[in-house]
Amino acid sequence: MIRYGVRRQGAARTSTNVDLPSRLRALLDDLRRHDSVLWRRAVDAGVTYGPDLLVRHSPALFGLVVGAVLPEQRRAVRRNLRLALGERGTLDEYRDVARVFINFASCLTDAFIAGSSRPDRLTGLCVNDEHFTNAFRRGLGVIVVTAHTGGWQAAAPLLRSVHAADVLIVMQRERDQRAQAIQDGTRDRVGVRMQHVADDPLAVLPLLAHLRRQGVVAIQIDRLPSGMRGRDVELFGRPWRVPEGPLQLAAASGAPIVPVFTRRTGFMEYEICIAPPISLPRKPGSSELDVAARQITAEMERFLRDNPTQWFHFE
C-alpha cells in the first residue's frame, strides 16, 4: 500500500458587494450545477470545520442531496448505467444512480481532506503496476489516459510517490472559474500540478517539453470538449468519440500511452488499475490512430463495466 498526504496552508477569504437579487440568482444557478463554487465551498467548509464523525459519514447524505436537486445530471447518470449494464428494474437503476452521487461526494470530500490539516492520508493500491514501470523505464515520458472515475486525482500523487515521476494533469478550463480556483488550491496542496488548456495549438509545446524531461502527462478521455478533434469509436456498442490530442502527443513525443483508471474502495482508500502501454509510430496513419483509440476505449469500457457506479460523467 502507498501512503501519501500533506498539510494544508491557510487560504485567504474574499468578499464582494452584490445586490440581493443578483446574489439570489447566482445562488440558484450554483445550486443547479454539480461543478459550482457553492458545492465546493460547502465541502471545503465541512472538511475545515466539521468533526471527524461528520466528515467521514456526511458525504453519503451530501451526495444524495446533490443527486436530488440536479435532474439533468441524474438522467445522465442513468443513461451511463444503462450503457454499461443494460436496462434493469427501476429500483436497481435508481439505487445505482444514488451510489454514483454518493461516490462522487465521497471522492470530492477525500480530495479536500488530503489537502487539509487533518491527519488522514490517501492510501492507494496499484494493480498491474509493472505496466507503468515498463513504460516509464523507456525514458520517453509517459502519457496517462484516464476518465472521470472515483478518485482519479489520487493517481497523480500516488504514482509520483512510487516512481518519483513528475506528473502534470491536463484539463479543460472549467465553466466556473471560482470553483476551479478552489479545486486547484486543493490539488496544489497535495502536490498535484495542473495545466488548463483551451484551443491554443501552441498549448502542446509545454507538454512535449515535459515529456522530454521524462515527465508524466495525464489526460482525461471520456469527454470531448466542443471544437476539439476526436476519433470515432464505440463504447458499449454505441458511437462515441475520444480526444485525438493524446494520440498526436504520443506520436510527436514517442511516449507510450498508459490507460489508468481509479476507483474508491473506502474512506481515503483507492485502487489504481493500470493497463498495458500503447505505442504509436512518429508519423501514424489514420488507421493506426483509430486502432490506438479503440484500444484505449476498450480498456475504459472494461473498467466501467466492472465499476459503473464509479463513473462521474455528468454531461
N, C-alpha and C positions, 0 to 999 in steps of 0.2 A: 504493500500500500504506500501511497505517496502523500505526504502531508505538506500543506502549503498554507501560508497566511501572513498577513502583515497588519500593522496597526494603522488606524485611520488618523489623518490630520484634520484639524478643525476647518470647517468651511464657513466662509463669510456669508452673511444673510443680507439680502437687499429687499427694499420695498419700493413700490411705486404708487402714486396717487392716481386712481382711476375712478370715474364716476360709477355709482351703484349699478345702473342698467348695464354698463359695459362689463362690470365685474360679473354680474349675473349671467350675461350671455356667454362670457368666457368660461364660467364655471360649468354651465350646461353643456357647452361644446366639449370641454375636457372630460366631462362625465361620460360622454358618448364614445370616447376613443380610448382603446386599451393602451396606447403609447403616449398618453398625455402626461403633462407635468403634474397634474392632480394626483394620479395614481402613484407616480414615483415619489412624490413628496410624502404621500401617506405612508408608503413602505419605509422610506428613509426615516420619517419621524417615529414610526413604530419600533424600528431597529435601534434608533438612537436613545429613545426614552422608555421603551417598554420593558417590563420584567421578563425574565427568561421564559417563564411558562407561556406568556402571551406570544413572544417571538417564535417559539417553537411550534405552537399549535394554532395560532390565528390565521396563517396563510390558507388553510382549508376553507375557513369561512370567508376570507377575503376573496379567494378565487371564485367561490360560488356567487358572491355579490357581483363581481366583475362580469361573470357569465350571464347573470340575470339581467343586468342593465345594458348589455351590448348584444342586441338581437342579430345584427349583421354578422358579427364575429361568431356568434353561436351557430348560425346557419352555415357559415364557412367551415367550422369545425365538424359539424355533422356531415357535410359533403366530403371532407377529408377522410373521416372514419368510414364512410361508405366506399370510398375509393380503395381503402386498404382492406376492409373486411367484408364488403358487400352489404346489402340491405339486411337488417335484422329486426327483431322486435323493437317497438318504440321504447320500452323500458330499458333494454340493453343499450340502445343508442344514446339515450339521454343520460344514462349512468356514466358512459364513457365520455360524453361531452363534459359532464361535471368533472371527471377525472382530469381532462385536459386543462381546464381552467384552474383546478387545484394544483396540478403540477406546475403550471405557468407561474402562479402566485408563489409557490414554494421555491422555485428556482430564482425568481426575482428577489425574494427575501434573502435567500442564501448569498446572492451576489452582493447585496448591501451589507450582510453580516461580515462577509470576507473583507470588506473594506472598512469595517468599523473597529472600534477598540475592544469589542467583545472577544473573549478568549477562544471561541470556536474557530476551527480551521477547516478548510476544504480538504477532503480526502478522496483520492481517486484510484481506481484500478484500471490499468492499461491492458486491454485484451489484444493479443497478437501484436505486441509492441515490436517484434522483430521486423515487421513490415516497415515501420517508421525508421527503425535503426538502419536497415539496409539502404533505404532511400537517402537518409541523412549522411551516411558514410561515402556516398558518391562525391560529395564536396561541391555540388552544384546548387545547393539550396534545396528547399522542399516547398511545394505548393500544396497546402492542405485545403481540400474542398469539404465543406460541411453544410449543415442545414440548421434551421431554427428549431433545434430539438432541445430536450431537457439539459440545461447547464452547458450549452455549447461554449460559453465564455470560460468555463472552468478548464477546458482543454489547453488553452494557451499557457497559463502559469504552471500547470502540471507537466506539460511537455517540456517547458523550459527548465523546470526543476530537475527533471530526469536527464535530459540530453544537453543541458547548457545551451539551448537553442534560443536565438533572438527572434521572438515571434511577433509579427506585425499583422493585426487583423484589419482587413479592408472591408469597409461598409459604405453603403449609400448614405448620404446625409438624411437625417430623419426629418419628418414633417414638422415636428415641434422642436425648435432649437433650444428651448428652455429645458425640455425633457432630455434632450441629447446632452446638454451640459451636465445635468445631474448624473446621468448614467455614465458619461465619460469620466466624471470625477471619481465615481466608484471604481471603475475599471483601472484608472490611473493609480489609485491607492493600493491595488493588489498587483501592480506591475504589468498590466495589460496595455500594450501600445496599440493605438488606433490610427487609421488613416481613412478619412472620409473623402470619397471621390464623387465627382459629378460626371459631366460628359466631356471633360477636357481630355483630348487624345494624348497630351503630354503627361497625364497623371500616371501613366505606366512606367515612366522613367525612374522615379524613386523606387518602385517595386523591383525593377530589373537590377538596380544598384544594390538593393537589399539582398536579393538572391545571390548576386555575385560575391557578397560578403558571407556566403553560406548561411544566410538567414532563412527564416520560415515565413511564408506569406499565407495567411488563412483567409479564404473567401467563401461566402455562402452561395449556394447554387439553387436553392429551392424557390427563389424569387427572381423575376426578370424585370427590372425597372423599365419604365416607359422610355423608348428611344435607344435602349441598349441592344446590341446584336446578340442573337441567340441561335441555338441549334435545335432542330425539331427532333424530339424523342418520344417515347411512350412511357408513361408512368402508370402502373396498374392497368395496362391495356388501353389507356386513354391518351390522346395527344397532349404533349407537354413540351415546354421549351426550357432549356438551361442556358445560362450565360456563356457566351463564346470566349469572354475575356480570359478565364483561367487556362483555356486550351491554347490560345495565342501566346499567353505569357509563358507557358511551358515550352512551346516551340521556340520562342525567341531566346529563352534563357538556357534551355536544356535541362531544367529542373524537373524531376519526376513529380507527378500528381499523386497525392495520397488521400483517398477518401477517409474521413474521420467523423464519426457520429457519436454523440454522447447521450446518456440517459441518467436520470436521477434515481438513485436506489434507496435513499434515506436522507435524514437531516444532514446537510453538508456533505453527503456522500454521492459519488458519481462513478459511472463506468464509461470508459473511453474505448470505443470499438474501432479498431484500425484495420483497414482493408489493404490488399496488396497494391504496390505502386503501379502507376500507369505512365508510360513514356511516349513521347511524340518526337518525330524527326524535326530537324530545324526548319524544313520547308514542307510542312504536311499538305497533302491534297485534301479536297473536301471530304472524300470518303474516309480518310484517316481521322479527320476531326469528328466525323459522325460516329465512327467506331469508338473513339475515346469518350464522346458524350454519352453513348449508350452504356459503356462500361460503368461510368460514374453513376448514371441514373439507376442501373441495375443494383449497385451497392446501396444506394439510398433507398430504393424500393425494398430491398431485403431487410434493411434496418427498420423502416417504417412499418412493414407488415408485422414484424415482431414487437414493435413498440409504438403502436398507433396513438396512444394517449400521451406520448412524449413529443408530438409534433405540434409546434406553435405557429402554424401557417394560417394567419387570420385574415389574409387578404381575400 
